[in-house]
Amino acid sequence: MSIDHTKCDITGMVERHIMIAADSSDNARRAVLFVGDFFGCYEGFQVTLLHIILEPEATFFRGKDERQKWLADQRGESRKFMEEYRNILVDAGFPEDKVNVRIDTMRAPSVADCIIKEQDEMKCCTIVIGRRGISKKEEFIFGSTSNKIIHEARKCAVLVIE
């Protein structure tokens, strides 16, 4: 395995970029706690907390104002739990400037597709997600986000926290 020296800091240490795909679920919170406990005491890690708001089709809303209100409400709720997660990571030892929060609104077939796209763009070496804990029947009908990420993510490690 070769090291990409373009990501080395002045000490020659490679900075690792971890993406935590998060929502307001208990499993997402456990994923954040895991990253904090496991990596927080080490230097050389950058974390991006990513939350995807899947925007419904335009026909879902009665008008532009209703759509804007829905988006504002979603972003407001997202900011609350993402700030809590950010504080957990900082308290665990990550420097404040190494913990980023991203809340993206996207139209896509699935959250998994959005997470994989973001990982590829940010060149994260690890994706950490919480397992949703859906039944086999629900997984068959709706699909599993974690399962899709495990099978389709490339050039990164995937950690699924339960």
C-alpha positions in Angstrom: 0.0 0.0 0.0 1.4 3.4 -0.9 0.9 6.6 1.0 -0.5 9.6 -0.8 2.0 12.2 0.4 -0.1 15.1 -0.7 -2.2 14.6 2.4 0.7 14.6 4.8 1.1 17.4 7.3 4.5 19.0 8.1 5.4 16.2 10.4 4.9 13.7 7.6 1.8 12.2 9.2 -1.0 11.3 6.9 -4.4 12.7 7.9 -7.2 10.2 7.8 -10.7 11.5 6.9 -13.6 9.7 8.5 -17.2 10.3 7.4 -20.0 9.5 9.8 -23.3 9.3 8.0 -25.7 10.4 10.7 -29.4 10.9 11.3 -31.3 11.4 14.6 -31.5 7.6 15.4 -30.0 5.9 18.4 -27.8 3.8 16.1 -26.3 7.0 14.5 -25.6 8.4 17.9 -23.8 5.1 18.8 -21.7 5.4 15.6 -20.6 8.9 16.7 -19.8 7.7 20.2 -17.8 4.8 18.7 -15.7 7.1 16.6 -15.1 9.4 19.5 -14.1 6.5 21.8 -12.0 4.7 19.2 -10.2 7.6 17.4 -10.7 10.7 19.6 -7.4 10.3 21.5 -5.3 10.1 18.3 -3.8 12.8 16.2 -4.1 12.8 12.4 -7.9 12.3 12.0 -10.4 14.6 10.5 -14.2 13.8 10.8 -17.1 14.9 8.7 -20.5 14.4 10.1 -22.8 14.0 7.1 -26.6 14.2 7.2 -28.6 13.8 4.0 -32.1 15.3 3.7 -33.8 13.4 0.8 -36.0 15.9 -0.8 -39.3 14.6 -2.0 -40.5 15.3 -5.6 -41.9 18.7 -6.2 -45.4 17.2 -6.5 -45.2 16.3 -2.8 -45.8 19.9 -1.9 -48.7 22.2 -2.6 -46.5 25.1 -3.5 -43.1 26.7 -3.3 -43.7 28.1 0.1 -44.7 24.7 1.6 -41.5 23.2 0.1 -39.3 26.0 1.6 -40.9 25.6 5.0 -40.4 21.8 4.9 -36.8 22.3 4.0 -36.2 24.9 6.7 -37.8 22.6 9.3 -35.7 19.7 8.2 -32.5 21.7 8.3 -33.4 23.1 11.7 -33.9 19.7 13.2 -30.8 18.4 11.6 -28.6 21.2 13.0 -29.7 20.3 16.5 -28.6 16.7 16.5 -25.5 17.4 14.3 -24.3 20.0 16.8 -24.8 17.5 19.6 -22.8 14.9 17.7 -20.1 17.5 16.9 -19.8 18.3 20.7 -19.5 14.6 21.5 -16.5 14.3 19.1 -14.8 17.4 20.4 -15.3 16.2 24.0 -13.7 12.9 23.0 -10.5 14.6 21.9 -10.9 15.7 18.3 -9.7 19.3 17.7 -12.6 21.6 16.9 -11.1 22.5 13.5 -11.0 18.8 12.6 -14.7 18.1 13.0 -16.9 19.3 10.1 -20.7 19.2 9.8 -22.4 18.8 6.5 -26.1 18.9 6.0 -26.9 18.3 2.3 -30.3 18.2 0.6 -30.4 15.9 -2.4 -32.8 14.2 -4.7 -31.6 10.7 -5.3 -33.1 7.1 -5.3 -31.6 6.4 -1.9 -29.6 7.8 1.1 -26.9 5.2 0.4 -26.3 6.6 -3.1 -25.9 10.1 -1.7 -23.5 8.8 1.0 -21.4 7.0 -1.5 -21.3 10.0 -3.8 -20.2 12.3 -0.9 -17.5 9.8 0.2 -16.1 9.7 -3.3 -16.1 13.5 -3.6 -14.5 14.1 -0.1 -12.1 11.1 -0.6 -12.8 9.8 2.9 -10.9 6.7 3.9 -13.7 5.4 6.2 -17.5 5.6 6.3 -19.1 4.9 9.6 -22.8 4.3 9.8 -25.3 3.1 12.4 -27.3 0.0 11.5 -30.9 0.9 11.2 -32.2 -2.4 12.7 -35.0 -2.9 10.2 -36.7 -6.3 9.8 -35.9 -8.7 7.0 -39.3 -7.9 5.5 -38.6 -4.1 5.5 -35.1 -4.7 4.2 -36.6 -6.7 1.3 -39.1 -4.0 0.4 -37.1 -0.8 1.1 -33.5 -2.0 0.9 -30.8 -1.6 3.6 -28.7 1.6 3.5 -25.8 -0.1 5.4 -26.0 -3.2 3.2 -25.9 -1.1 0.0 -22.9 1.0 1.3 -21.0 -2.1 2.3 -21.4 -3.6 -1.2 -21.0 -0.5 -3.3 -18.5 1.8 -1.6 -15.1 1.8 -3.2 -11.6 2.8 -1.9 -12.7 3.1 1.7 -13.4 1.1 4.8 -17.0 0.8 6.0 -17.8 0.4 9.7 -21.4 -0.5 10.6 -22.2 0.2 14.3 -25.1 -1.5 16.0 
